[in-house]
Amino acid sequence: MEFKTGVDFRNGQVFPAGTFFSGAHTYPGTEVYTFTGNGIIFGDGSAISFESAGTFGKNADFSAGVIKNGPDVGTITGVNTYDEGTMFAPEQVFAATQNFEKHTHFDGNTDFTAAVQTFREGMTFAEGSVFNDAQVFPVGSIPSHGVVINAV
């Protein structure tokens, strides 16, 4: 199911597995949406904006472009929950602690400097990703230079 730009969703809308949001979309903070279906694709590189924190299902795909969750484009300031297999675009900024599950993929130049995150096994971090000085990496995480085999 594909939703193009300009669709006004009802409060309480539940999006099924495989939903594709093409074009720019803004999800108002005054309404509640359920994005827990498997493999929901958020955008085609157009502006995607969440005005409140949310929970996203397995294999959520934000890889086409940075998302906005707060006042600045490309910056996530709300505390969100991302199920396993979520993918993020290059240059995404995480300005608050997030809830990530295992096997999440972060593309290049992701910025985690504003907050310490809880990372899980199988997470991949592409080249140029930067982290908070107090960040800890679990065994099985995959930074751009290799696999972590001892907790760091």
N, C-alpha and C positions, 0 to 999 in steps of 0.2 A: 504494500500500500504506500503510495507516494503522496506527500502533501507539498504543494508548491507555495511560494511566497504569498502572503495575504490571507491565509486561512485563519479564522478566528475560532479557537477551540473552546468548548464549553468547560466550565469549572468541573473538576472531577473526572475529566477525560482520561481513559486508560488506553495506552497505545500498545498494540499487539507486537509480537515478535516480527522482525523484518521490516518495520516501518521505516520509511526513508523521508526525511525532511529536506527537500531541495529548496534552494533559495534562502533568503533572509527570514528569520523567525525570531520573535520576542515572546517569551513566556512570562506573563505578568506575575509579580509576587503576590498579588491579591487573589490568585487562583491556584488550585492544587491540581497537578497532573501526575499521572503514573507512567514512568518510563522504564518499568522493570522487565519488559519483554526482551527476549534474547535477540541480539544482533541489530538493535535499532541504530540507524545511521543518521547522524546529526549534521546535515549540511553538505554542500557541494563546494565549500570554500567561501560561501557568502556569510554574512553576519548572523551568528547565533548568539542570543542573549537570554540568560536565565536571571530573572530579577530576585529570585530567592533560591536557597539551597535545595538540593533534590537527591533522590536515590535513583541510580541507573543500573539496569540489568546486565547480565552476562554479555560480553562481547560488544558493548556499546562502542560506537565508532565516531570519534570526534577528529579523525585524522585529516579531514579535508581542509580544516582551517581552525585557528584559535577561537575559543569561545569566551564569552564575557559573562561573568557572574559577579556583578558589583559595578562600581562606577567607571572602571577603565577597560577599554577593549583589550582582549587578550589576557586578562587577569581574572583569576578565580579567587574571590574573597570569601564566599560562603563556605560552610563546612558541608561538603557533599559526600555521598557514599557511592563508590564505583565497584561493581561486582567484577569477578575475574574476567580476564581477557580484554579489558577496555583498552582502546588505543587513542592516543592524543597526537595532535599536530605539532610540528616544530614550533619552537618559541613560545609555547604556552607557559604562563607564569602562574604559580600557585602561591598566593599571598596569605593563605591560612592552612592550618592542618586539615588534611583530607582523610577519608577512610577508604583506602585502596585494598582490594583483594589481590590474590596472587595472579601472576602471569599478565600483568598490566604492561603495556608498551608505551614508552615515552620517546617521541622522536627528538631530533637534534635540538640543542640549545634550549632545553626545558629549564626553567628557573625555579628552584626550590629554596632559595636563600632566605626567604622571609620566615619560614617555619620548619621545624623538625617534623618529618613525616614518619609514619610507621610503614615501612616497606616489607613485602613478603617475598617468599621464594619465587623464582621464575620471572621476576620483573626485569625488563630490559630498558636500558638507558642509552640513547644514541649519543654520538660524539657532541661535545659542547655543553652537555647538561651540567648545571652548577647546583651545589647543595649548601645547606646551612652548615656552619662549622661544627655543630654538635651532632650531625647526622650519623646514624648507625645503619649498617647494611647487613641484612641477614645472609646466612649461608644460602647459596642458590640464586642470589640476585645476579644480574648480568649487566654490569656497567660497560661502557664502550671499550674498555681495555681488557676484558676477560671475565671469567666467572668467579664469584666470591666463594671460596671453599672453606674459609674460617670466618667466623663473625668478626666484623671490623667496626 
